Amino acid sequence: MIDAMADVRRLRRASAGTDRFLGPLESAVMDRMWARRNATVREIVDDIGKRRELAYTTVMTIMSRLHEKGLLVRERDGKGYVYRPAFSRDEHRARLSRELVRGLVDEFGDVALAQFAAELDTVDASHRSALRKLASKGPRDPR
């Protein structure tokens, strides 16, 4: 068990640079972006600032990093940018899940696949049917 947990931590560290996991402030920004659909840094600072105090430059840095990671798209608007999510929340979750599953299969091979199959055996038939329909839509990565 300890070795498996070390492997999972190593997998998480290896994936950290490729936007597979968001930090707390990144998550807060993305939550606001998904709710607003587009926004400037100032608008996000004002939104998040209702719950916690943040510097404009901190939010600007986070939004620039989310843009670099491919999660936000930006267009020049005067001296600043207007940002919008590159993916819907559901599309992001699908991409994230797909990358995590691929990482587990790459790392653990058939053992990971066998564990997924065993977990599916615990799901009732109607839920399995819904999962098959979801999977049959195929991978969607609009990039």
N, C-alpha and C positions, 0 to 999 in steps of 0.2 A: 504494500500500500504506500509506503513512504517513497519508494522508487517511482511509482506512478504519479504521485503528487509532484515530485521533483520534475518529472517529464512534462506535466501540464504547466507548471510554472515556467519551465524553459520555453515551451511552446508560446505562452503568453508574452514572455519577454521578446522572443523572436518576432512576434507579430506586432509589437507595440508601435514600431515605426511605420506601419502600413495602414494606419487608421482603423484597426480592428476594434480597438477599445477607446472610448472617449473619457477624458478626465471630467471632474465635476463641473468646472466652468465651461468646458466645451459642450457638455451635455445641456447645461442651462442655456447657452447660446443657441444650440441647435433646436431645443424645445421652443424657444421664442421664434426662431426662423421658420420652423414648421407651422407655427400658429399664425405668423404674420404673412408668410409667403415671400415677402421681400422687405428689406429694411437697410437703413444706414447704421453705421456704428453708433451714432448718437441715439438713434431710436432704441437700439438694444441696450445701451448704457442706461437710458431712462427706464426701460422696462424692468431690467434686472435690478436697477438701483432702488426700486420700490421695496425690495426684500433685503438687499445687502449693498454696502458701499463699495463701488468699484471705480478705479480710474479709467478715464476714456482710453488712455494708451494701452491699458491691460486688455480691454475688450477688443481694441483695434488689433493688437497682436494675436489674440485668440482667433479672431475672424480671418486674419491673413493666413494663419496656420491652417485653419479649416479649409480655406481656399486652396492652399498648397496641397492639402491631403485629398482634394477633389470633392469635398462635401459641400462647399459653397461655390457658386459662380458669381462673378462680380462684373459690373459695368461702370465705367467712369461716369461720374455725374459732377461736373464742375471740378472742384479740387479733391473730392472724395469719391467714394464708390457706393453703389447700391448693390447689396448682396441678395442672393436668393439661393435656396437649397438646390443642389444638383440632383437630389433624389428625394422622393417622398419618404416619410418615416418608414412606411411598409417596405419600400424598395431598399432602403438602407438596412433594415433588419434582415431582409432576404439576402442581400449581398454579404452582410456580416455573418449570418448563419452559414451560407455557402462556403465562405472562406474558412470559417472555423472547422466545418466538417471536412473540407479538403485538407486542412492542416492536420487534423486528427488521423485521417486516413493515410496521409503521407507519412506521418510519424509512427503510427501503430499498425497500418495495413489491415489485414484480414481480421485481426483482433478487434479493431474499432468497428468494422462492418458487422462483425458477429454481435457486438454489444448493441449496435443500433437495431439489428434484427430482433434481439432478445427484448429490447424495450418496446418494439412494435407489437410483440406478442402480448404485452400487458395492456394494450389499448383496445377498447371495444370495437366491434366491427364497423359501426357507423362512423366512428372517428377515423379508423384506418381508411375507409372509403373517401372521406373528406381529405385526408392527407394525400392519398393517391391523386385526387383531382388537383390539389395544390401543386404537387410535384410534377404532374403532367403538363402544367403550364410552362415548364422548362425554366432554365435560368434566364433572368432578365437583368441585363446590365446595360443601361442606356448610354454608356460612355462610348 
